[in-house]
Amino acid sequence: MQISFMRVYADAVSCRIDSGACILLVLLLAMGLTAGCGRRNDEGQPRADITLPKAGVVLVGVEDGRRIIAHPFGVAHVPIQPKRIVSLGMADPLTLLGEKPIAQSLFFGAFRDYLRPHLQGVQPIGTVYGSFQPNIESVYAAKPDLILATPYSGLSYDQLSRIAPTVIITYQRHPSDWQYTLDWLHQVAVVLGKEQQAKQIESAFRAKAERARQILHDHPSSQQTIATFRIHVRRYRVNGRSQGGGPILYNLLGLQPPEVIRENHWAKRAPILFLTEEKLLHLDVGHLFVIVDPTPGSHAVMNQLAKREAWRRLPAVRNNHVYHVSTGSWQGGGLLGQEQVIDDIVMHMTGQTLPKLMEVDRTR
């Protein structure tokens, strides 16, 4: 079993599989490692008296001024008011809950762009070359009193939990369901004792999403097809229902995809839809949101593509309905990232703006 999990992890790291499948396989890896390691607390000692949840976090109780949190990887004794939180992918829900981490992991070698204004002065945590695992020395140097991490850091759990109480925030839904970000928000809220604030934030987000849906469906642009187009270093693809803004575009906001997505992606249940220049000629789409990975090679691919006749023939290109958007928010961002996706769609397609979630009163 250990060998098979390690092979899965190697495939995920080398990017030989689709991003959505990658997340699920890493989660399976995490669950497998949990089963092998047993129930452990912060000091690495067995805790046979506590049953670990299969996903999510559970508040077991409060003891000696600490919140006892059970999660699929073990048991953490979290300070009631942690002062030095290391975030390995959890800056989004932390920001919404009014917490600023002392250190945060990187995305493509930097903080996600939509989070940068909230992370000024925060120490960056890099990853071990060729993997999703955090640089343990950087985590240790931050002197945390709490570590919050995604399943991607699961292989480092034993090391992390010896530095400080560590909680792995797991997936409770497939990431093609946009609501997984709400699950993450509520899990972090349980760890920090901010459950009521999380409920207020969820209500505000749902209200904003409903308002955006109404604005879009009352606007003529919503009658046209819409897609997202991602540029990689060597190739490009159309994102479907489960990737890069798709869950927001098609599931939450109810907008319409072009036929190439319906026929070649949804109907065939293809995990991913890469395009050749010939297939690009069949991309009959009215509005196109373009995501260019933040790498020099990806920008070069975009520049070359923009010169080709197949690109210039696209209806969205001819009508000036091509919108360049952020990789940080459109590819795997948290709830604040999803809010940015909604704002981008509404602004580009209708010219309107909506209030920000960070304006929600979190003091009540």
RONUMAR-812825 format. One record per residue (C-alpha): residue in one letter; x, y, z. Coordinates in steps of 0.25 Angstrom, whole numbers. Layout:
SITE / code / xx / yy / zz
SITE / A / X / Y / Z
...
//
This chain:
SITE / code / xx / yy / zz
SITE / M / 0 / 0 / 0
SITE / Q / 11 / 10 / 3
SITE / I / 18 / 8 / -10
SITE / S / 5 / 10 / -18
SITE / F / 2 / 23 / -10
SITE / M / 16 / 28 / -13
SITE / R / 14 / 25 / -28
SITE / V / 2 / 33 / -28
SITE / Y / 9 / 45 / -21
SITE / A / 20 / 44 / -31
SITE / D / 10 / 45 / -42
SITE / A / 4 / 57 / -36
SITE / V / 17 / 64 / -34
SITE / S / 22 / 62 / -48
SITE / C / 8 / 68 / -53
SITE / R / 5 / 55 / -62
SITE / I / -9 / 56 / -57
SITE / D / -20 / 66 / -58
SITE / S / -20 / 77 / -47
SITE / G / -34 / 72 / -42
SITE / A / -30 / 58 / -41
SITE / C / -17 / 62 / -35
SITE / I / -24 / 68 / -23
SITE / L / -32 / 56 / -21
SITE / L / -20 / 46 / -22
SITE / V / -13 / 55 / -12
SITE / L / -25 / 54 / -3
SITE / L / -25 / 39 / -4
SITE / L / -10 / 39 / -1
SITE / A / -13 / 47 / 11
SITE / M / -24 / 38 / 16
SITE / G / -15 / 26 / 14
SITE / L / -3 / 32 / 21
SITE / T / -13 / 35 / 33
SITE / A / -17 / 21 / 34
SITE / G / -3 / 16 / 34
SITE / C / 2 / 26 / 44
SITE / G / -9 / 24 / 54
SITE / R / -16 / 35 / 63
SITE / R / -5 / 44 / 68
SITE / N / -4 / 57 / 76
SITE / D / 5 / 69 / 75
SITE / E / 16 / 61 / 82
SITE / G / 15 / 49 / 73
SITE / Q / 9 / 40 / 84
SITE / P / -3 / 31 / 81
SITE / R / -17 / 36 / 84
SITE / A / -25 / 24 / 84
SITE / D / -36 / 31 / 92
SITE / I / -40 / 40 / 81
SITE / T / -46 / 36 / 68
SITE / L / -41 / 44 / 56
SITE / P / -51 / 49 / 45
SITE / K / -50 / 44 / 31
SITE / A / -50 / 58 / 26
SITE / G / -51 / 72 / 33
SITE / V / -48 / 76 / 47
SITE / V / -55 / 73 / 60
SITE / L / -54 / 81 / 73
SITE / V / -52 / 70 / 83
SITE / G / -52 / 80 / 95
SITE / V / -44 / 91 / 103
SITE / E / -33 / 87 / 112
SITE / D / -22 / 95 / 119
SITE / G / -25 / 107 / 111
SITE / R / -24 / 100 / 98
SITE / R / -35 / 95 / 88
SITE / I / -33 / 80 / 85
SITE / I / -35 / 79 / 70
SITE / A / -37 / 65 / 63
SITE / H / -34 / 64 / 48
SITE / P / -31 / 52 / 39
SITE / F / -16 / 53 / 41
SITE / G / -16 / 54 / 57
SITE / V / -20 / 62 / 69
SITE / A / -15 / 76 / 71
SITE / H / -15 / 85 / 84
SITE / V / -17 / 99 / 78
SITE / P / -15 / 111 / 87
SITE / I / -28 / 119 / 89
SITE / Q / -22 / 131 / 82
SITE / P / -11 / 127 / 74
SITE / K / -1 / 139 / 71
SITE / R / 9 / 132 / 61
SITE / I / 1 / 124 / 50
SITE / V / 9 / 118 / 39
SITE / S / -1 / 116 / 27
SITE / L / 2 / 106 / 17
SITE / G / -9 / 110 / 7
SITE / M / -19 / 115 / 17
SITE / A / -16 / 130 / 16
SITE / D / -30 / 132 / 9
SITE / P / -39 / 127 / 20
SITE / L / -30 / 133 / 30
SITE / T / -31 / 147 / 24
SITE / L / -46 / 146 / 24
SITE / L / -46 / 142 / 38
SITE / G / -37 / 154 / 42
SITE / E / -24 / 147 / 44
SITE / K / -11 / 150 / 38
SITE / P / -1 / 138 / 37
SITE / I / 13 / 140 / 41
SITE / A / 18 / 132 / 29
SITE / Q / 11 / 127 / 17
SITE / S / 14 / 117 / 6
SITE / L / 16 / 122 / -9
SITE / F / 8 / 120 / -22
SITE / F / 17 / 120 / -34
SITE / G / 28 / 125 / -26
SITE / A / 20 / 137 / -20
SITE / F / 8 / 140 / -12
SITE / R / -5 / 139 / -20
SITE / D / -7 / 153 / -26
SITE / Y / -21 / 155 / -20
SITE / L / -15 / 152 / -6
SITE / R / -3 / 161 / -6
SITE / P / -9 / 173 / -1
SITE / H / -13 / 165 / 12
SITE / L / 1 / 159 / 13
SITE / Q / 10 / 170 / 14
SITE / G / 22 / 167 / 23
SITE / V / 18 / 152 / 24
SITE / Q / 30 / 142 / 22
SITE / P / 29 / 134 / 10
SITE / I / 30 / 119 / 11
SITE / G / 36 / 112 / -1
SITE / T / 34 / 97 / -5
SITE / V / 44 / 86 / -6
SITE / Y / 49 / 85 / -21
SITE / G / 40 / 76 / -29
SITE / S / 29 / 74 / -19
SITE / F / 18 / 81 / -11
SITE / Q / 25 / 79 / 2
SITE / P / 28 / 92 / 10
SITE / N / 42 / 96 / 13
SITE / I / 43 / 91 / 28
SITE / E / 54 / 100 / 32
SITE / S / 46 / 112 / 28
SITE / V / 34 / 107 / 36
SITE / Y / 43 / 105 / 48
SITE / A / 50 / 118 / 47
SITE / A / 36 / 125 / 47
SITE / K / 34 / 120 / 62
SITE / P / 19 / 117 / 60
SITE / D / 10 / 114 / 71
SITE / L / 0 / 108 / 60
SITE / I / 2 / 102 / 46
SITE / L / -10 / 101 / 37
SITE / A / -8 / 93 / 24
SITE / T / -15 / 87 / 12
SITE / P / -14 / 72 / 9
SITE / Y / -2 / 75 / -1
SITE / S / 6 / 76 / 12
SITE / G / 2 / 63 / 17
SITE / L / 15 / 56 / 15
SITE / S / 21 / 66 / 24
SITE / Y / 11 / 65 / 35
SITE / D / 20 / 57 / 45
SITE / Q / 31 / 68 / 44
SITE / L / 21 / 79 / 44
SITE / S / 14 / 74 / 57
SITE / R / 27 / 74 / 64
SITE / I / 30 / 88 / 61
SITE / A / 16 / 93 / 66
SITE / P / 1 / 88 / 67
SITE / T / -2 / 85 / 52
SITE / V / -16 / 84 / 46
SITE / I / -18 / 79 / 32
SITE / I / -30 / 85 / 26
SITE / T / -36 / 74 / 16
SITE / Y / -45 / 73 / 5
SITE / Q / -60 / 70 / 9
SITE / R / -65 / 71 / -6
SITE / H / -59 / 70 / -19
SITE / P / -52 / 83 / -23
SITE / S / -61 / 83 / -36
SITE / D / -71 / 87 / -25
SITE / W / -68 / 102 / -23
SITE / Q / -74 / 100 / -8
SITE / Y / -61 / 93 / -4
SITE / T / -55 / 107 / -1
SITE / L / -67 / 109 / 9
SITE / D / -63 / 96 / 16
SITE / W / -49 / 101 / 17
SITE / L / -54 / 114 / 23
SITE / H / -62 / 107 / 34
SITE / Q / -51 / 97 / 37
SITE / V / -41 / 108 / 40
SITE / A / -52 / 115 / 48
SITE / V / -54 / 103 / 57
SITE / V / -39 / 103 / 59
SITE / L / -39 / 117 / 63
SITE / G / -52 / 118 / 70
SITE / K / -58 / 127 / 60
SITE / E / -70 / 119 / 55
SITE / Q / -80 / 130 / 56
SITE / Q / -72 / 139 / 47
SITE / A / -70 / 128 / 37
SITE / K / -86 / 127 / 36
SITE / Q / -87 / 142 / 34
SITE / I / -76 / 142 / 23
SITE / E / -83 / 130 / 16
SITE / S / -97 / 137 / 16
SITE / A / -90 / 150 / 11
SITE / F / -83 / 142 / -1
SITE / R / -96 / 134 / -4
SITE / A / -104 / 148 / -5
SITE / K / -93 / 154 / -13
SITE / A / -93 / 142 / -23
SITE / E / -108 / 142 / -24
SITE / R / -107 / 157 / -27
SITE / A / -97 / 155 / -38
SITE / R / -105 / 144 / -44
SITE / Q / -117 / 154 / -45
SITE / I / -109 / 165 / -51
SITE / L / -103 / 155 / -61
SITE / H / -116 / 149 / -65
SITE / D / -122 / 162 / -67
SITE / H / -111 / 167 / -76
SITE / P / -111 / 163 / -91
SITE / S / -97 / 158 / -90
SITE / S / -101 / 146 / -82
SITE / Q / -108 / 141 / -95
SITE / Q / -95 / 138 / -101
SITE / T / -86 / 126 / -98
SITE / I / -74 / 128 / -89
SITE / A / -61 / 120 / -86
SITE / T / -48 / 121 / -79
SITE / F / -35 / 119 / -87
SITE / R / -22 / 115 / -80
SITE / I / -8 / 116 / -85
SITE / H / 2 / 107 / -81
SITE / V / 17 / 107 / -84
SITE / R / 16 / 98 / -96
SITE / R / 1 / 97 / -99
SITE / Y / -13 / 103 / -96
SITE / R / -26 / 98 / -92
SITE / V / -41 / 101 / -90
SITE / N / -45 / 100 / -75
SITE / G / -58 / 92 / -73
SITE / R / -68 / 91 / -62
SITE / S / -58 / 86 / -52
SITE / Q / -46 / 95 / -54
SITE / G / -41 / 109 / -54
SITE / G / -53 / 118 / -52
SITE / G / -63 / 107 / -58
SITE / P / -70 / 104 / -44
SITE / I / -73 / 119 / -43
SITE / L / -77 / 121 / -57
SITE / Y / -85 / 109 / -60
SITE / N / -90 / 104 / -47
SITE / L / -91 / 116 / -38
SITE / L / -95 / 127 / -48
SITE / G / -102 / 118 / -58
SITE / L / -95 / 124 / -70
SITE / Q / -94 / 116 / -84
SITE / P / -82 / 109 / -89
SITE / P / -79 / 108 / -104
SITE / E / -82 / 95 / -112
SITE / V / -67 / 90 / -112
SITE / I / -68 / 89 / -97
SITE / R / -82 / 82 / -97
SITE / E / -78 / 72 / -108
SITE / N / -63 / 69 / -105
SITE / H / -62 / 71 / -90
SITE / W / -76 / 69 / -83
SITE / A / -82 / 59 / -92
SITE / K / -70 / 50 / -93
SITE / R / -66 / 53 / -78
SITE / A / -52 / 56 / -82
SITE / P / -43 / 60 / -71
SITE / I / -37 / 72 / -78
SITE / L / -39 / 78 / -92
SITE / F / -26 / 82 / -99
SITE / L / -27 / 90 / -112
SITE / T / -19 / 89 / -125
SITE / E / -19 / 101 / -134
SITE / E / -29 / 93 / -143
SITE / K / -38 / 91 / -131
SITE / L / -37 / 105 / -128
SITE / L / -45 / 109 / -141
SITE / H / -57 / 102 / -134
SITE / L / -56 / 110 / -122
SITE / D / -69 / 118 / -125
SITE / V / -69 / 126 / -112
SITE / G / -75 / 140 / -109
SITE / H / -67 / 144 / -97
SITE / L / -53 / 138 / -93
SITE / F / -46 / 139 / -80
SITE / V / -31 / 136 / -82
SITE / I / -22 / 131 / -71
SITE / V / -7 / 132 / -74
SITE / D / 2 / 124 / -64
SITE / P / 12 / 134 / -58
SITE / T / 24 / 128 / -65
SITE / P / 32 / 134 / -76
SITE / G / 29 / 122 / -85
SITE / S / 14 / 123 / -84
SITE / H / 14 / 138 / -87
SITE / A / 23 / 134 / -100
SITE / V / 12 / 124 / -104
SITE / M / 1 / 135 / -102
SITE / N / 9 / 145 / -110
SITE / Q / 11 / 135 / -122
SITE / L / -4 / 130 / -121
SITE / A / -9 / 145 / -122
SITE / K / -2 / 146 / -136
SITE / R / -9 / 133 / -142
SITE / E / -21 / 134 / -151
SITE / A / -28 / 123 / -144
SITE / W / -28 / 132 / -131
SITE / R / -32 / 145 / -139
SITE / R / -44 / 138 / -144
SITE / L / -50 / 135 / -131
SITE / P / -63 / 142 / -129
SITE / A / -58 / 147 / -115
SITE / V / -46 / 153 / -121
SITE / R / -53 / 159 / -133
SITE / N / -63 / 166 / -123
SITE / N / -52 / 170 / -113
SITE / H / -58 / 161 / -103
SITE / V / -45 / 155 / -98
SITE / Y / -41 / 158 / -83
SITE / H / -28 / 154 / -77
SITE / V / -30 / 150 / -62
SITE / S / -22 / 145 / -51
SITE / T / -16 / 131 / -49
SITE / G / -16 / 133 / -34
SITE / S / -31 / 135 / -33
SITE / W / -36 / 127 / -45
SITE / Q / -27 / 115 / -42
SITE / G / -30 / 109 / -29
SITE / G / -32 / 121 / -20
SITE / G / -40 / 121 / -7
SITE / L / -53 / 128 / -5
SITE / L / -47 / 142 / -7
SITE / G / -41 / 137 / -20
SITE / Q / -55 / 132 / -24
SITE / E / -60 / 146 / -20
SITE / Q / -50 / 152 / -30
SITE / V / -55 / 142 / -41
SITE / I / -69 / 147 / -39
SITE / D / -64 / 162 / -39
SITE / D / -56 / 159 / -52
SITE / I / -68 / 153 / -59
SITE / V / -78 / 164 / -54
SITE / M / -69 / 175 / -57
SITE / H / -64 / 171 / -71
SITE / M / -78 / 166 / -76
SITE / T / -87 / 177 / -70
SITE / G / -78 / 188 / -65
SITE / Q / -83 / 187 / -51
SITE / T / -76 / 185 / -38
SITE / L / -81 / 179 / -25
SITE / P / -77 / 181 / -10
SITE / K / -65 / 173 / -5
SITE / L / -66 / 162 / 5
SITE / M / -55 / 169 / 14
SITE / E / -66 / 179 / 16
SITE / V / -74 / 169 / 24
SITE / D / -75 / 173 / 39
SITE / R / -68 / 162 / 46
SITE / T / -69 / 168 / 60
SITE / R / -83 / 163 / 63
//
